[in-house]
Amino acid sequence: MFESLDDTIRADEHKAVSTRERAIKWIIGAIITVAVFGGLYLSVHLLEG
């Protein structure tokens, strides 16, 4: 029962979200990740003097 429900949900999500929207979400996520870790790196680097 749950396996078929999981397959149905996955198929519905695939139909609802276009490839372009999915790519934009991944790119935005990557930019945010780089900004967060870059900010942490720079703040630690500046604190060390």
mmCIF entry with sequence, helices, sheets and N, C-alpha, C, O atoms, coordinates in Angstrom:
data_MODEL
# 
_entry.id   MODEL 
# 
_entity.id                         1 
_entity.type                       polymer 
_entity.pdbx_number_of_molecules   1 
# 
_entity_poly.entity_id                      1 
_entity_poly.type                           'polypeptide(L)' 
_entity_poly.nstd_linkage                   no 
_entity_poly.nstd_monomer                   no 
_entity_poly.pdbx_seq_one_letter_code       MFESLDDTIRADEHKAVSTRERAIKWIIGAIITVAVFGGLYLSVHLLEG 
_entity_poly.pdbx_seq_one_letter_code_can   MFESLDDTIRADEHKAVSTRERAIKWIIGAIITVAVFGGLYLSVHLLEG 
_entity_poly.pdbx_strand_id                 A 
# 
loop_
_entity_poly_seq.entity_id 
_entity_poly_seq.num 
_entity_poly_seq.mon_id 
_entity_poly_seq.hetero 
1 1  MET n 
1 2  PHE n 
1 3  GLU n 
1 4  SER n 
1 5  LEU n 
1 6  ASP n 
1 7  ASP n 
1 8  THR n 
1 9  ILE n 
1 10 ARG n 
1 11 ALA n 
1 12 ASP n 
1 13 GLU n 
1 14 HIS n 
1 15 LYS n 
1 16 ALA n 
1 17 VAL n 
1 18 SER n 
1 19 THR n 
1 20 ARG n 
1 21 GLU n 
1 22 ARG n 
1 23 ALA n 
1 24 ILE n 
1 25 LYS n 
1 26 TRP n 
1 27 ILE n 
1 28 ILE n 
1 29 GLY n 
1 30 ALA n 
1 31 ILE n 
1 32 ILE n 
1 33 THR n 
1 34 VAL n 
1 35 ALA n 
1 36 VAL n 
1 37 PHE n 
1 38 GLY n 
1 39 GLY n 
1 40 LEU n 
1 41 TYR n 
1 42 LEU n 
1 43 SER n 
1 44 VAL n 
1 45 HIS n 
1 46 LEU n 
1 47 LEU n 
1 48 GLU n 
1 49 GLY n 
# 
_struct_asym.id          A 
_struct_asym.entity_id   1 
# 
loop_
_struct_conf.conf_type_id 
_struct_conf.id 
_struct_conf.pdbx_PDB_helix_id 
_struct_conf.beg_label_comp_id 
_struct_conf.beg_label_asym_id 
_struct_conf.beg_label_seq_id 
_struct_conf.pdbx_beg_PDB_ins_code 
_struct_conf.end_label_comp_id 
_struct_conf.end_label_asym_id 
_struct_conf.end_label_seq_id 
_struct_conf.pdbx_end_PDB_ins_code 
_struct_conf.beg_auth_comp_id 
_struct_conf.beg_auth_asym_id 
_struct_conf.beg_auth_seq_id 
_struct_conf.end_auth_comp_id 
_struct_conf.end_auth_asym_id 
_struct_conf.end_auth_seq_id 
_struct_conf.pdbx_PDB_helix_class 
_struct_conf.details 
_struct_conf.pdbx_PDB_helix_length 
HELX_P HELX_P1 AA1 PHE A 2  ? ALA A 16 ? PHE A 2  ALA A 16 1 ? 15 
HELX_P HELX_P2 AA2 THR A 19 ? GLU A 48 ? THR A 19 GLU A 48 1 ? 30 
# 
_struct_conf_type.id          HELX_P 
_struct_conf_type.criteria    ? 
_struct_conf_type.reference   ? 
# 
loop_
_atom_site.group_PDB 
_atom_site.id 
_atom_site.type_symbol 
_atom_site.label_atom_id 
_atom_site.label_alt_id 
_atom_site.label_comp_id 
_atom_site.label_asym_id 
_atom_site.label_entity_id 
_atom_site.label_seq_id 
_atom_site.pdbx_PDB_ins_code 
_atom_site.Cartn_x 
_atom_site.Cartn_y 
_atom_site.Cartn_z 
_atom_site.occupancy 
_atom_site.B_iso_or_equiv 
_atom_site.pdbx_formal_charge 
_atom_site.auth_seq_id 
_atom_site.auth_comp_id 
_atom_site.auth_asym_id 
_atom_site.auth_atom_id 
_atom_site.pdbx_PDB_model_num 
ATOM 1   N N  . MET A 1 1  ? 0.826  -1.193 0.000   1.00 0.00 ? 1  MET A N  1 
ATOM 2   C CA . MET A 1 1  ? 0.000  0.000  0.000   1.00 0.00 ? 1  MET A CA 1 
ATOM 3   C C  . MET A 1 1  ? 0.868  1.253  0.000   1.00 0.00 ? 1  MET A C  1 
ATOM 4   O O  . MET A 1 1  ? 0.666  2.151  -0.816  1.00 0.00 ? 1  MET A O  1 
ATOM 5   N N  . PHE A 1 2  ? 1.843  1.313  0.924   1.00 0.00 ? 2  PHE A N  1 
ATOM 6   C CA . PHE A 1 2  ? 2.656  2.512  1.030   1.00 0.00 ? 2  PHE A CA 1 
ATOM 7   C C  . PHE A 1 2  ? 3.619  2.644  -0.146  1.00 0.00 ? 2  PHE A C  1 
ATOM 8   O O  . PHE A 1 2  ? 3.963  3.757  -0.543  1.00 0.00 ? 2  PHE A O  1 
ATOM 9   N N  . GLU A 1 3  ? 4.050  1.531  -0.698  1.00 0.00 ? 3  GLU A N  1 
ATOM 10  C CA . GLU A 1 3  ? 4.958  1.601  -1.834  1.00 0.00 ? 3  GLU A CA 1 
ATOM 11  C C  . GLU A 1 3  ? 4.255  2.216  -3.040  1.00 0.00 ? 3  GLU A C  1 
ATOM 12  O O  . GLU A 1 3  ? 4.839  3.038  -3.746  1.00 0.00 ? 3  GLU A O  1 
ATOM 13  N N  . SER A 1 4  ? 3.004  1.824  -3.281  1.00 0.00 ? 4  SER A N  1 
ATOM 14  C CA . SER A 1 4  ? 2.282  2.397  -4.403  1.00 0.00 ? 4  SER A CA 1 
ATOM 15  C C  . SER A 1 4  ? 1.946  3.867  -4.141  1.00 0.00 ? 4  SER A C  1 
ATOM 16  O O  . SER A 1 4  ? 1.938  4.675  -5.070  1.00 0.00 ? 4  SER A O  1 
ATOM 17  N N  . LEU A 1 5  ? 1.673  4.211  -2.898  1.00 0.00 ? 5  LEU A N  1 
ATOM 18  C CA . LEU A 1 5  ? 1.408  5.607  -2.544  1.00 0.00 ? 5  LEU A CA 1 
ATOM 19  C C  . LEU A 1 5  ? 2.666  6.436  -2.762  1.00 0.00 ? 5  LEU A C  1 
ATOM 20  O O  . LEU A 1 5  ? 2.597  7.548  -3.285  1.00 0.00 ? 5  LEU A O  1 
ATOM 21  N N  . ASP A 1 6  ? 3.815  5.898  -2.361  1.00 0.00 ? 6  ASP A N  1 
ATOM 22  C CA . ASP A 1 6  ? 5.084  6.598  -2.558  1.00 0.00 ? 6  ASP A CA 1 
ATOM 23  C C  . ASP A 1 6  ? 5.367  6.807  -4.038  1.00 0.00 ? 6  ASP A C  1 
ATOM 24  O O  . ASP A 1 6  ? 5.825  7.875  -4.444  1.00 0.00 ? 6  ASP A O  1 
ATOM 25  N N  . ASP A 1 7  ? 5.096  5.791  -4.840  1.00 0.00 ? 7  ASP A N  1 
ATOM 26  C CA . ASP A 1 7  ? 5.285  5.922  -6.287  1.00 0.00 ? 7  ASP A CA 1 
ATOM 27  C C  . ASP A 1 7  ? 4.348  6.977  -6.870  1.00 0.00 ? 7  ASP A C  1 
ATOM 28  O O  . ASP A 1 7  ? 4.743  7.747  -7.746  1.00 0.00 ? 7  ASP A O  1 
ATOM 29  N N  . THR A 1 8  ? 3.122  7.011  -6.390  1.00 0.00 ? 8  THR A N  1 
ATOM 30  C CA . THR A 1 8  ? 2.146  7.988  -6.877  1.00 0.00 ? 8  THR A CA 1 
ATOM 31  C C  . THR A 1 8  ? 2.582  9.406  -6.515  1.00 0.00 ? 8  THR A C  1 
ATOM 32  O O  . THR A 1 8  ? 2.518  10.310 -7.349  1.00 0.00 ? 8  THR A O  1 
ATOM 33  N N  . ILE A 1 9  ? 3.022  9.600  -5.279  1.00 0.00 ? 9  ILE A N  1 
ATOM 34  C CA . ILE A 1 9  ? 3.477  10.926 -4.852  1.00 0.00 ? 9  ILE A CA 1 
ATOM 35  C C  . ILE A 1 9  ? 4.676  11.362 -5.680  1.00 0.00 ? 9  ILE A C  1 
ATOM 36  O O  . ILE A 1 9  ? 4.744  12.511 -6.116  1.00 0.00 ? 9  ILE A O  1 
ATOM 37  N N  . ARG A 1 10 ? 5.608  10.468 -5.897  1.00 0.00 ? 10 ARG A N  1 
ATOM 38  C CA . ARG A 1 10 ? 6.800  10.785 -6.683  1.00 0.00 ? 10 ARG A CA 1 
ATOM 39  C C  . ARG A 1 10 ? 6.428  11.157 -8.116  1.00 0.00 ? 10 ARG A C  1 
ATOM 40  O O  . ARG A 1 10 ? 6.995  12.094 -8.678  1.00 0.00 ? 10 ARG A O  1 
ATOM 41  N N  . ALA A 1 11 ? 5.492  10.442 -8.705  1.00 0.00 ? 11 ALA A N  1 
ATOM 42  C CA . ALA A 1 11 ? 5.056  10.735 -10.071 1.00 0.00 ? 11 ALA A CA 1 
ATOM 43  C C  . ALA A 1 11 ? 4.338  12.078 -10.141 1.00 0.00 ? 11 ALA A C  1 
ATOM 44  O O  . ALA A 1 11 ? 4.524  12.832 -11.097 1.00 0.00 ? 11 ALA A O  1 
ATOM 45  N N  . ASP A 1 12 ? 3.518  12.382 -9.133  1.00 0.00 ? 12 ASP A N  1 
ATOM 46  C CA . ASP A 1 12 ? 2.806  13.657 -9.108  1.00 0.00 ? 12 ASP A CA 1 
ATOM 47  C C  . ASP A 1 12 ? 3.772  14.826 -8.963  1.00 0.00 ? 12 ASP A C  1 
ATOM 48  O O  . ASP A 1 12 ? 3.596  15.856 -9.613  1.00 0.00 ? 12 ASP A O  1 
ATOM 49  N N  . GLU A 1 13 ? 4.780  14.681 -8.129  1.00 0.00 ? 13 GLU A N  1 
ATOM 50  C CA . GLU A 1 13 ? 5.767  15.742 -7.951  1.00 0.00 ? 13 GLU A CA 1 
ATOM 51  C C  . GLU A 1 13 ? 6.546  15.963 -9.242  1.00 0.00 ? 13 GLU A C  1 
ATOM 52  O O  . GLU A 1 13 ? 6.863  17.097 -9.601  1.00 0.00 ? 13 GLU A O  1 
ATOM 53  N N  . HIS A 1 14 ? 6.846  14.885 -9.926  1.00 0.00 ? 14 HIS A N  1 
ATOM 54  C CA . HIS A 1 14 ? 7.604  14.997 -11.168 1.00 0.00 ? 14 HIS A CA 1 
ATOM 55  C C  . HIS A 1 14 ? 6.786  15.738 -12.227 1.00 0.00 ? 14 HIS A C  1 
ATOM 56  O O  . HIS A 1 14 ? 7.340  16.512 -13.007 1.00 0.00 ? 14 HIS A O  1 
ATOM 57  N N  . LYS A 1 15 ? 5.493  15.509 -12.256 1.00 0.00 ? 15 LYS A N  1 
ATOM 58  C CA . LYS A 1 15 ? 4.634  16.182 -13.225 1.00 0.00 ? 15 LYS A CA 1 
ATOM 59  C C  . LYS A 1 15 ? 4.441  17.649 -12.859 1.00 0.00 ? 15 LYS A C  1 
ATOM 60  O O  . LYS A 1 15 ? 4.376  18.503 -13.744 1.00 0.00 ? 15 LYS A O  1 
ATOM 61  N N  . ALA A 1 16 ? 4.350  17.953 -11.561 1.00 0.00 ? 16 ALA A N  1 
ATOM 62  C CA . ALA A 1 16 ? 4.014  19.298 -11.119 1.00 0.00 ? 16 ALA A CA 1 
ATOM 63  C C  . ALA A 1 16 ? 5.191  20.277 -11.239 1.00 0.00 ? 16 ALA A C  1 
ATOM 64  O O  . ALA A 1 16 ? 4.975  21.470 -11.450 1.00 0.00 ? 16 ALA A O  1 
ATOM 65  N N  . VAL A 1 17 ? 6.417  19.791 -11.109 1.00 0.00 ? 17 VAL A N  1 
ATOM 66  C CA . VAL A 1 17 ? 7.584  20.667 -11.103 1.00 0.00 ? 17 VAL A CA 1 
ATOM 67  C C  . VAL A 1 17 ? 8.362  20.459 -12.395 1.00 0.00 ? 17 VAL A C  1 
ATOM 68  O O  . VAL A 1 17 ? 8.749  19.343 -12.740 1.00 0.00 ? 17 VAL A O  1 
ATOM 69  N N  . SER A 1 18 ? 8.578  21.558 -13.093 1.00 0.00 ? 18 SER A N  1 
ATOM 70  C CA . SER A 1 18 ? 9.307  21.450 -14.352 1.00 0.00 ? 18 SER A CA 1 
ATOM 71  C C  . SER A 1 18 ? 10.804 21.298 -14.087 1.00 0.00 ? 18 SER A C  1 
ATOM 72  O O  . SER A 1 18 ? 11.287 21.559 -12.985 1.00 0.00 ? 18 SER A O  1 
ATOM 73  N N  . THR A 1 19 ? 11.509 20.881 -15.101 1.00 0.00 ? 19 THR A N  1 
ATOM 74  C CA . THR A 1 19 ? 12.955 20.699 -14.974 1.00 0.00 ? 19 THR A CA 1 
ATOM 75  C C  . THR A 1 19 ? 13.633 22.028 -14.680 1.00 0.00 ? 19 THR A C  1 
ATOM 76  O O  . THR A 1 19 ? 14.592 22.083 -13.910 1.00 0.00 ? 19 THR A O  1 
ATOM 77  N N  . ARG A 1 20 ? 13.145 23.086 -15.284 1.00 0.00 ? 20 ARG A N  1 
ATOM 78  C CA . ARG A 1 20 ? 13.740 24.411 -15.064 1.00 0.00 ? 20 ARG A CA 1 
ATOM 79  C C  . ARG A 1 20 ? 13.566 24.837 -13.611 1.00 0.00 ? 20 ARG A C  1 
ATOM 80  O O  . ARG A 1 20 ? 14.511 25.341 -13.004 1.00 0.00 ? 20 ARG A O  1 
ATOM 81  N N  . GLU A 1 21 ? 12.380 24.646 -13.043 1.00 0.00 ? 21 GLU A N  1 
ATOM 82  C CA . GLU A 1 21 ? 12.142 25.007 -11.651 1.00 0.00 ? 21 GLU A CA 1 
ATOM 83  C C  . GLU A 1 21 ? 13.034 24.198 -10.716 1.00 0.00 ? 21 GLU A C  1 
ATOM 84  O O  . GLU A 1 21 ? 13.581 24.729 -9.749  1.00 0.00 ? 21 GLU A O  1 
ATOM 85  N N  . ARG A 1 22 ? 13.175 22.905 -11.016 1.00 0.00 ? 22 ARG A N  1 
ATOM 86  C CA . ARG A 1 22 ? 14.029 22.046 -10.204 1.00 0.00 ? 22 ARG A CA 1 
ATOM 87  C C  . ARG A 1 22 ? 15.484 22.520 -10.259 1.00 0.00 ? 22 ARG A C  1 
ATOM 88  O O  . ARG A 1 22 ? 16.169 22.543 -9.237  1.00 0.00 ? 22 ARG A O  1 
ATOM 89  N N  . ALA A 1 23 ? 15.955 22.897 -11.452 1.00 0.00 ? 23 ALA A N  1 
ATOM 90  C CA . ALA A 1 23 ? 17.329 23.374 -11.612 1.00 0.00 ? 23 ALA A CA 1 
ATOM 91  C C  . ALA A 1 23 ? 17.541 24.685 -10.867 1.00 0.00 ? 23 ALA A C  1 
ATOM 92  O O  . ALA A 1 23 ? 18.581 24.888 -10.241 1.00 0.00 ? 23 ALA A O  1 
ATOM 93  N N  . ILE A 1 24 ? 16.555 25.572 -10.936 1.00 0.00 ? 24 ILE A N  1 
ATOM 94  C CA . ILE A 1 24 ? 16.670 26.855 -10.229 1.00 0.00 ? 24 ILE A CA 1 
ATOM 95  C C  . ILE A 1 24 ? 16.746 26.632 -8.726  1.00 0.00 ? 24 ILE A C  1 
ATOM 96  O O  . ILE A 1 24 ? 17.521 27.299 -8.040  1.00 0.00 ? 24 ILE A O  1 
ATOM 97  N N  . LYS A 1 25 ? 15.955 25.706 -8.209  1.00 0.00 ? 25 LYS A N  1 
ATOM 98  C CA . LYS A 1 25 ? 16.012 25.404 -6.768  1.00 0.00 ? 25 LYS A CA 1 
ATOM 99  C C  . LYS A 1 25 ? 17.392 24.883 -6.366  1.00 0.00 ? 25 LYS A C  1 
ATOM 100 O O  . LYS A 1 25 ? 17.925 25.278 -5.329  1.00 0.00 ? 25 LYS A O  1 
ATOM 101 N N  . TRP A 1 26 ? 17.974 23.997 -7.181  1.00 0.00 ? 26 TRP A N  1 
ATOM 102 C CA . TRP A 1 26 ? 19.300 23.462 -6.879  1.00 0.00 ? 26 TRP A CA 1 
ATOM 103 C C  . TRP A 1 26 ? 20.362 24.561 -6.938  1.00 0.00 ? 26 TRP A C  1 
ATOM 104 O O  . TRP A 1 26 ? 21.261 24.604 -6.098  1.00 0.00 ? 26 TRP A O  1 
ATOM 105 N N  . ILE A 1 27 ? 20.259 25.439 -7.919  1.00 0.00 ? 27 ILE A N  1 
ATOM 106 C CA . ILE A 1 27 ? 21.242 26.523 -8.052  1.00 0.00 ? 27 ILE A CA 1 
ATOM 107 C C  . ILE A 1 27 ? 21.143 27.488 -6.878  1.00 0.00 ? 27 ILE A C  1 
ATOM 108 O O  . ILE A 1 27 ? 22.162 27.897 -6.322  1.00 0.00 ? 27 ILE A O  1 
ATOM 109 N N  . ILE A 1 28 ? 19.926 27.851 -6.499  1.00 0.00 ? 28 ILE A N  1 
ATOM 110 C CA . ILE A 1 28 ? 19.741 28.747 -5.354  1.00 0.00 ? 28 ILE A CA 1 
ATOM 111 C C  . ILE A 1 28 ? 20.255 28.091 -4.072  1.00 0.00 ? 28 ILE A C  1 
ATOM 112 O O  . ILE A 1 28 ? 20.885 28.746 -3.241  1.00 0.00 ? 28 ILE A O  1 
ATOM 113 N N  . GLY A 1 29 ? 19.985 26.809 -3.921  1.00 0.00 ? 29 GLY A N  1 
ATOM 114 C CA . GLY A 1 29 ? 20.499 26.088 -2.750  1.00 0.00 ? 29 GLY A CA 1 
ATOM 115 C C  . GLY A 1 29 ? 22.010 26.067 -2.710  1.00 0.00 ? 29 GLY A C  1 
ATOM 116 O O  . GLY A 1 29 ? 22.606 26.215 -1.643  1.00 0.00 ? 29 GLY A O  1 
ATOM 117 N N  . ALA A 1 30 ? 22.640 25.883 -3.861  1.00 0.00 ? 30 ALA A N  1 
ATOM 118 C CA . ALA A 1 30 ? 24.102 25.878 -3.922  1.00 0.00 ? 30 ALA A CA 1 
ATOM 119 C C  . ALA A 1 30 ? 24.666 27.258 -3.590  1.00 0.00 ? 30 ALA A C  1 
ATOM 120 O O  . ALA A 1 30 ? 25.665 27.364 -2.880  1.00 0.00 ? 30 ALA A O  1 
ATOM 121 N N  . ILE A 1 31 ? 24.037 28.304 -4.097  1.00 0.00 ? 31 ILE A N  1 
ATOM 122 C CA . ILE A 1 31 ? 24.502 29.666 -3.807  1.00 0.00 ? 31 ILE A CA 1 
ATOM 123 C C  . ILE A 1 31 ? 24.386 29.976 -2.322  1.00 0.00 ? 31 ILE A C  1 
ATOM 124 O O  . ILE A 1 31 ? 25.304 30.550 -1.735  1.00 0.00 ? 31 ILE A O  1 
ATOM 125 N N  . ILE A 1 32 ? 23.275 29.606 -1.715  1.00 0.00 ? 32 ILE A N  1 
ATOM 126 C CA . ILE A 1 32 ? 23.086 29.842 -0.285  1.00 0.00 ? 32 ILE A CA 1 
ATOM 127 C C  . ILE A 1 32 ? 24.114 29.065 0.527   1.00 0.00 ? 32 ILE A C  1 
ATOM 128 O O  . ILE A 1 32 ? 24.671 29.588 1.492   1.00 0.00 ? 32 ILE A O  1 
ATOM 129 N N  . THR A 1 33 ? 24.366 27.814 0.138   1.00 0.00 ? 33 THR A N  1 
ATOM 130 C CA . THR A 1 33 ? 25.348 26.998 0.852   1.00 0.00 ? 33 THR A CA 1 
ATOM 131 C C  . THR A 1 33 ? 26.736 27.608 0.770   1.00 0.00 ? 33 THR A C  1 
ATOM 132 O O  . THR A 1 33 ? 27.438 27.692 1.778   1.00 0.00 ? 33 THR A O  1 
ATOM 133 N N  . VAL A 1 34 ? 27.135 28.034 -0.415  1.00 0.00 ? 34 VAL A N  1 
ATOM 134 C CA . VAL A 1 34 ? 28.456 28.659 -0.581  1.00 0.00 ? 34 VAL A CA 1 
ATOM 135 C C  . VAL A 1 34 ? 28.534 29.945 0.233   1.00 0.00 ? 34 VAL A C  1 
ATOM 136 O O  . VAL A 1 34 ? 29.560 30.220 0.855   1.00 0.00 ? 34 VAL A O  1 
ATOM 137 N N  . ALA A 1 35 ? 27.469 30.733 0.235   1.00 0.00 ? 35 ALA A N  1 
ATOM 138 C CA . ALA A 1 35 ? 27.474 31.985 0.992   1.00 0.00 ? 35 ALA A CA 1 
ATOM 139 C C  . ALA A 1 35 ? 27.593 31.728 2.491   1.00 0.00 ? 35 ALA A C  1 
ATOM 140 O O  . ALA A 1 35 ? 28.339 32.424 3.180   1.00 0.00 ? 35 ALA A O  1 
ATOM 141 N N  . VAL A 1 36 ? 26.873 30.747 2.996   1.00 0.00 ? 36 VAL A N  1 
ATOM 142 C CA . VAL A 1 36 ? 26.917 30.453 4.438   1.00 0.00 ? 36 VAL A CA 1 
ATOM 143 C C  . VAL A 1 36 ? 28.299 29.948 4.839   1.00 0.00 ? 36 VAL A C  1 
ATOM 144 O O  . VAL A 1 36 ? 28.904 30.460 5.782   1.00 0.00 ? 36 VAL A O  1 
ATOM 145 N N  . PHE A 1 37 ? 28.795 28.942 4.119   1.00 0.00 ? 37 PHE A N  1 
ATOM 146 C CA . PHE A 1 37 ? 30.100 28.394 4.494   1.00 0.00 ? 37 PHE A CA 1 
ATOM 147 C C  . PHE A 1 37 ? 31.229 29.379 4.207   1.00 0.00 ? 37 PHE A C  1 
ATOM 148 O O  . PHE A 1 37 ? 32.217 29.415 4.940   1.00 0.00 ? 37 PHE A O  1 
ATOM 149 N N  . GLY A 1 38 ? 31.096 30.172 3.159   1.00 0.00 ? 38 GLY A N  1 
ATOM 150 C CA . GLY A 1 38 ? 32.093 31.213 2.886   1.00 0.00 ? 38 GLY A CA 1 
ATOM 151 C C  . GLY A 1 38 ? 32.105 32.256 3.981   1.00 0.00 ? 38 GLY A C  1 
ATOM 152 O O  . GLY A 1 38 ? 33.172 32.701 4.405   1.00 0.00 ? 38 GLY A O  1 
ATOM 153 N N  . GLY A 1 39 ? 30.932 32.650 4.444   1.00 0.00 ? 39 GLY A N  1 
ATOM 154 C CA . GLY A 1 39 ? 30.856 33.604 5.553   1.00 0.00 ? 39 GLY A CA 1 
ATOM 155 C C  . GLY A 1 39 ? 31.452 33.050 6.832   1.00 0.00 ? 39 GLY A C  1 
ATOM 156 O O  . GLY A 1 39 ? 32.155 33.760 7.551   1.00 0.00 ? 39 GLY A O  1 
ATOM 157 N N  . LEU A 1 40 ? 31.178 31.798 7.118   1.00 0.00 ? 40 LEU A N  1 
ATOM 158 C CA . LEU A 1 40 ? 31.777 31.176 8.304   1.00 0.00 ? 40 LEU A CA 1 
ATOM 159 C C  . LEU A 1 40 ? 33.292 31.111 8.185   1.00 0.00 ? 40 LEU A C  1 
ATOM 160 O O  . LEU A 1 40 ? 34.001 31.391 9.152   1.00 0.00 ? 40 LEU A O  1 
ATOM 161 N N  . TYR A 1 41 ? 33.791 30.749 7.018   1.00 0.00 ? 41 TYR A N  1 
ATOM 162 C CA . TYR A 1 41 ? 35.231 30.670 6.799   1.00 0.00 ? 41 TYR A CA 1 
ATOM 163 C C  . TYR A 1 41 ? 35.881 32.038 6.977   1.00 0.00 ? 41 TYR A C  1 
ATOM 164 O O  . TYR A 1 41 ? 36.899 32.164 7.657   1.00 0.00 ? 41 TYR A O  1 
ATOM 165 N N  . LEU A 1 42 ? 35.289 33.059 6.364   1.00 0.00 ? 42 LEU A N  1 
ATOM 166 C CA . LEU A 1 42 ? 35.866 34.400 6.473   1.00 0.00 ? 42 LEU A CA 1 
ATOM 167 C C  . LEU A 1 42 ? 35.809 34.928 7.907   1.00 0.00 ? 42 LEU A C  1 
ATOM 168 O O  . LEU A 1 42 ? 36.754 35.573 8.362   1.00 0.00 ? 42 LEU A O  1 
ATOM 169 N N  . SER A 1 43 ? 34.726 34.667 8.616   1.00 0.00 ? 43 SER A N  1 
ATOM 170 C CA . SER A 1 43 ? 34.637 35.158 9.989   1.00 0.00 ? 43 SER A CA 1 
ATOM 171 C C  . SER A 1 43 ? 35.650 34.467 10.887  1.00 0.00 ? 43 SER A C  1 
ATOM 172 O O  . SER A 1 43 ? 36.246 35.122 11.743  1.00 0.00 ? 43 SER A O  1 
ATOM 173 N N  . VAL A 1 44 ? 35.862 33.181 10.725  1.00 0.00 ? 44 VAL A N  1 
ATOM 174 C CA . VAL A 1 44 ? 36.879 32.491 11.514  1.00 0.00 ? 44 VAL A CA 1 
ATOM 175 C C  . VAL A 1 44 ? 38.267 32.996 11.136  1.00 0.00 ? 44 VAL A C  1 
ATOM 176 O O  . VAL A 1 44 ? 39.118 33.197 12.002  1.00 0.00 ? 44 VAL A O  1 
ATOM 177 N N  . HIS A 1 45 ? 38.492 33.199 9.847   1.00 0.00 ? 45 HIS A N  1 
ATOM 178 C CA . HIS A 1 45 ? 39.795 33.685 9.376   1.00 0.00 ? 45 HIS A CA 1 
ATOM 179 C C  . HIS A 1 45 ? 40.088 35.082 9.924   1.00 0.00 ? 45 HIS A C  1 
ATOM 180 O O  . HIS A 1 45 ? 41.226 35.370 10.295  1.00 0.00 ? 45 HIS A O  1 
ATOM 181 N N  . LEU A 1 46 ? 39.075 35.955 9.977   1.00 0.00 ? 46 LEU A N  1 
ATOM 182 C CA . LEU A 1 46 ? 39.278 37.302 10.490  1.00 0.00 ? 46 LEU A CA 1 
ATOM 183 C C  . LEU A 1 46 ? 39.454 37.306 12.005  1.00 0.00 ? 46 LEU A C  1 
ATOM 184 O O  . LEU A 1 46 ? 40.203 38.125 12.537  1.00 0.00 ? 46 LEU A O  1 
ATOM 185 N N  . LEU A 1 47 ? 38.775 36.405 12.702  1.00 0.00 ? 47 LEU A N  1 
ATOM 186 C CA . LEU A 1 47 ? 38.909 36.338 14.150  1.00 0.00 ? 47 LEU A CA 1 
ATOM 187 C C  . LEU A 1 47 ? 40.282 35.844 14.593  1.00 0.00 ? 47 LEU A C  1 
ATOM 188 O O  . LEU A 1 47 ? 40.764 36.210 15.665  1.00 0.00 ? 47 LEU A O  1 
ATOM 189 N N  . GLU A 1 48 ? 40.909 35.011 13.763  1.00 0.00 ? 48 GLU A N  1 
ATOM 190 C CA . GLU A 1 48 ? 42.232 34.507 14.104  1.00 0.00 ? 48 GLU A CA 1 
ATOM 191 C C  . GLU A 1 48 ? 43.292 35.589 13.935  1.00 0.00 ? 48 GLU A C  1 
ATOM 192 O O  . GLU A 1 48 ? 44.384 35.475 14.493  1.00 0.00 ? 48 GLU A O  1 
ATOM 193 N N  . GLY A 1 49 ? 42.995 36.598 13.200  1.00 0.00 ? 49 GLY A N  1 
ATOM 194 C CA . GLY A 1 49 ? 43.881 37.743 13.087  1.00 0.00 ? 49 GLY A CA 1 
ATOM 195 C C  . GLY A 1 49 ? 44.843 37.602 12.007  1.00 0.00 ? 49 GLY A C  1 
ATOM 196 O O  . GLY A 1 49 ? 45.662 38.495 11.789  1.00 0.00 ? 49 GLY A O  1 
# 
